[in-house]
C-alpha cells in the first residue's frame, strides 16, 4: 500500500487519505482536515470543500508561515493547527484532524485516556491527552494542541475532536483509527467497572518498541 501511495504526487495522496478518513467514519460532511508536508511545502485541504468532489486543483499549498504558494481556494480554517505542529515536531510529515464519535465523547468528560491496550499505546503514545479548550481556527487552539500532544502521535481537542500525526499520511490515518478504537474501548470499559491500566513502565516499553522496531518505514 505504501508503494502505491508514494508513486502518487502529494496532492493525490492527500485526496486519497481524505477519502479514507471519510470511509473509516472519522469525519462527516466537510468537517475535518488533513495535510502532508514535503520539504518547504505543506499540502492542505481547502476549507469547507467536500472530499468526494476534491481534485488536485482544489488542494492548497502553503509554506510554514501560512503564505499561499498554490491554489485558488482558502486553506483549511485549522491551518494554524497544522503549522504549529510542523514547527514543533520535526518528525512529522502528515497531520489528520477529524471528528470521530468516541474521541469526541472523551473530549467532553475526561482529561486523558490512560494506557489501556497495546496497539493504542504503541502508536498513539503512552496516553492520549485532552488539550484545553481553544476556539476553532485560532492560534490559541493550535498552541494548546501542541502542548497536550507532547511527543505522542495523538491528542484530543476539548469539546472538538481528534488530531493525529505521523511520519507519513498512512501512519497518521492508522493512528486516527487506533485512537478512535481506544476511545471506544475506554468508554465501554468505564460502563462496566474498574479499569485495568498498563503500568507506566510497560507503556513506555511498548511505545519505545514501536518507535524503534515495529513501525514500517515508507
C-alpha positions in Angstrom: 0.0 0.0 0.0 2.8 2.4 0.8 4.4 1.8 -2.5 1.2 2.6 -4.4 0.8 5.8 -2.3 4.3 7.1 -2.9 4.0 6.6 -6.6 1.4 9.4 -6.5 2.1 13.1 -6.1 1.3 14.8 -2.8 -2.0 16.3 -4.0 -3.4 12.9 -5.0 -2.0 11.3 -1.8 -3.9 14.0 0.2 -7.1 13.4 -1.6 -6.8 9.6 -1.1 -6.2 10.0 2.6 -9.3 12.3 2.9 -11.4 9.7 1.2 -10.1 7.1 3.6 -10.9 9.3 6.5 -14.5 9.5 5.3 -14.6 5.8 4.6 -13.5 5.0 8.1 -16.1 7.2 9.7 -13.7 9.7 11.1 -15.5 12.7 9.5 -18.9 13.7 8.4 -19.5 16.2 5.6 -16.8 18.8 5.2 -15.6 18.8 8.8 -12.1 17.7 9.5 -8.9 18.4 7.5 -5.5 16.9 6.6 -2.1 17.9 5.4 1.1 16.5 4.0 4.5 18.2 4.4 7.1 17.8 1.7 10.2 20.0 2.2 9.1 23.6 2.5 5.7 22.9 1.1 2.6 21.9 3.0 -0.3 20.4 1.0 -3.5 21.0 2.9 -7.2 20.5 2.3 -9.3 23.5 1.3 -11.8 25.0 3.7 -15.3 23.6 3.6 -15.0 21.6 0.4 -16.4 18.0 0.0 -13.8 15.3 -0.1 -15.6 13.3 -2.8 -15.5 16.3 -5.2 -11.9 17.3 -4.5 -9.4 17.2 -7.2 -5.7 18.2 -7.4 -6.6 21.8 -8.4 -8.6 22.2 -5.1 -5.7 21.2 -2.9 -4.0 24.2 -1.3 -0.2 24.6 -0.9 1.2 26.8 1.8 4.5 27.4 3.5 5.4 27.1 7.2 4.3 30.8 7.7 0.9 30.2 6.1 1.6 32.0 2.9 -0.3 30.6 -0.1 2.0 29.1 -2.7 -0.5 27.4 -4.9 -4.3 27.1 -5.2 -7.3 29.3 -5.7 -9.4 28.3 -2.6 -9.0 29.1 1.0 -6.8 26.7 3.0 -8.4 24.8 5.9 -9.6 27.0 8.7 -7.4 25.0 11.0 -4.2 25.7 9.0 -2.6 27.2 12.1 -3.0 23.9 14.0 -1.1 22.2 11.2 1.6 24.8 11.1 2.3 24.8 14.8 2.6 21.1 14.9 5.0 21.1 12.0 7.1 23.8 13.7 7.3 21.9 16.9 7.6 18.3 15.6 10.4 17.8 13.0 9.5 14.0 12.9 6.1 14.8 11.5 5.2 14.9 7.7 1.4 14.4 7.9 -1.4 15.5 10.1 -5.1 14.5 10.3 -7.8 16.3 12.2 -11.1 14.5 12.5 -14.3 14.4 14.5 -14.9 10.8 15.3 -17.7 10.0 17.8 -15.9 8.2 20.7 -12.9 10.5 20.8 -15.3 13.5 20.8 -17.2 11.9 23.8 -13.9 11.6 25.7 -13.2 15.3 24.9 -16.3 16.2 27.0 -15.7 14.2 30.1 -12.0 13.3 30.6 -8.6 14.9 30.7 -6.8 12.0 29.0 -7.1 8.3 28.0 -4.8 6.2 30.2 -2.6 3.4 28.7 -5.0 0.6 28.1 -4.4 -1.5 25.0 -1.1 -2.4 23.5 -1.7 -1.1 19.9 -3.1 2.1 21.3 -0.1 2.7 23.5 2.4 1.7 20.8 1.2 4.0 18.0 -0.7 6.8 19.8 1.6 7.2 22.8 1.8 6.4 26.5 -1.5 8.2 27.0 -3.8 10.4 24.8 -4.2 13.8 26.4 -7.1 16.1 26.0 -6.0 19.6 25.2 -7.5 22.6 27.0 -10.4 24.2 25.0 -9.4 26.6 22.3 -11.7 28.4 19.8 -11.7 26.6 16.4 -9.4 28.1 13.8 -7.3 30.1 16.3 -3.6 30.2 17.2 -4.8 29.6 20.8 -6.2 26.2 19.9 -3.1 25.4 17.9 -0.7 26.1 20.8 -2.9 24.2 23.3 -3.0 21.2 21.0 0.8 21.2 20.6 1.3 21.5 24.4 -1.0 18.5 25.1 0.4 16.4 22.2 3.8 16.4 23.8 5.8 13.6 22.0 2.7 11.4 21.4 1.1 10.8 18.0 -2.5 11.6 19.1 -4.2 14.4 21.0 -7.9 15.0 21.6 -9.2 18.6 21.4 -11.6 19.6 24.2 -15.2 19.8 23.0 -14.0 19.3 19.5 -12.3 16.2 18.0 -9.1 14.3 17.4 -5.7 15.2 15.9 -3.2 12.6 14.9 0.3 12.8 13.3 2.7 10.6 11.5 5.9 10.2 9.6 3.6 9.9 6.6 -0.2 10.1 6.0 -0.7 6.3 6.3 0.8 6.4 9.8 -1.4 9.4 10.7 -4.5 7.7 9.4 -3.7 4.4 11.2 -3.2 6.4 14.4 -6.6 8.1 13.9 -8.3 4.7 13.6 -6.5 3.2 16.6 -7.0 6.3 18.7 -10.8 6.1 18.0 -10.8 2.4 18.8 -9.0 3.1 22.1 -11.5 5.8 22.9 -14.4 3.4 22.3 -12.8 0.7 24.4 -12.3 3.2 27.2 -15.9 4.4 27.2 -17.3 0.9 27.1 -14.9 -0.2 29.9 -16.0 2.7 32.1 -19.6 1.4 31.9 -18.6 -2.0 33.4 -16.4 -1.0 36.3 -12.8 -0.7 37.4 -10.3 -0.4 34.6 -7.0 -2.3 34.3 -4.4 0.2 33.1 -1.0 -0.7 31.9 1.8 0.4 34.2 3.9 3.4 33.2 6.9 1.1 32.7 5.0 -1.3 30.4 3.5 1.6 28.5 7.0 3.2 28.0 8.4 -0.1 26.7 5.6 -0.6 24.2 5.9 2.9 22.9 9.7 2.5 22.5 9.3 -0.8 20.8 7.0 0.7 18.2 9.3 3.7 17.5 12.5 1.6 17.4 11.5 -1.5 15.5 7.8 -2.2 15.0 6.7 0.7 12.7 7.0 0.3 8.9 9.1 2.9 7.2 7.8 4.4 4.0 
